[in-house]
Amino acid sequence: MTDLDDDQAFGARLRAERVRLGLAVHELAHLCGRVDILQKRYEEGSLPIPADYLQALHRRTDARVMWIVSGD
């Protein structure tokens, strides 16, 4: 099992999925109940992504959350 805090590609996949959805940083942050700077840090991989963020991402978008998490 991959620890998300140790997966350097996690943030890059999150960024790629945001771009695929056609959303700006501030738009995805708002949809997931976050401020822009947290979204940027998640995408940079400099801040662990909490489960409630992933739940909001799944509920409010068509994001491929399992791909973001696992890379598969």
C-alpha positions in Angstrom: 0.0 0.0 0.0 1.3 3.4 -1.0 1.6 6.1 1.7 0.2 9.2 0.0 2.6 11.4 1.9 5.5 9.5 0.3 4.2 9.4 -3.2 5.9 12.3 -5.1 3.7 11.8 -8.1 0.5 12.2 -6.2 0.5 16.0 -6.5 1.4 15.8 -10.2 -1.6 13.5 -10.8 -3.9 15.8 -8.9 -2.7 18.7 -11.1 -3.1 16.7 -14.3 -6.6 15.8 -13.3 -7.5 19.4 -12.5 -6.2 20.4 -16.0 -8.2 17.5 -17.6 -11.3 18.8 -15.9 -10.6 22.3 -17.3 -10.6 23.9 -13.8 -8.3 26.7 -12.5 -6.6 26.2 -9.2 -9.1 28.5 -7.4 -12.1 26.7 -9.0 -11.0 23.3 -7.7 -10.0 24.7 -4.4 -13.5 26.2 -4.0 -15.3 23.0 -5.0 -13.3 21.1 -2.4 -13.8 23.7 0.3 -10.2 24.9 0.3 -8.3 28.1 -0.3 -6.1 28.5 -3.3 -2.8 28.2 -1.5 -3.7 24.8 -0.1 -4.7 23.5 -3.6 -1.3 24.7 -4.9 0.5 23.0 -2.0 -1.3 19.7 -2.6 -0.4 19.9 -6.3 3.3 20.7 -5.5 3.4 17.7 -3.1 4.5 19.9 -0.3 1.4 19.3 1.8 -0.4 15.9 2.6 -3.8 15.7 1.0 -6.5 14.9 3.6 -9.2 12.3 3.1 -12.0 14.9 3.4 -10.5 16.7 0.4 -10.6 13.6 -1.7 -14.2 12.9 -0.6 -15.2 16.4 -1.7 -13.3 15.9 -4.9 -15.2 12.7 -5.6 -18.6 14.1 -4.7 -18.3 17.4 -6.6 -16.4 16.6 -9.7 -15.9 13.9 -12.3 -12.3 13.4 -11.1 -10.7 10.0 -11.3 -9.9 9.9 -7.6 -8.6 6.3 -7.7 -6.2 7.2 -10.5 -5.0 10.3 -8.5 -4.4 8.1 -5.4 -2.9 5.0 -7.0 -1.7 6.0 -10.5 -3.6 3.0 -11.9 
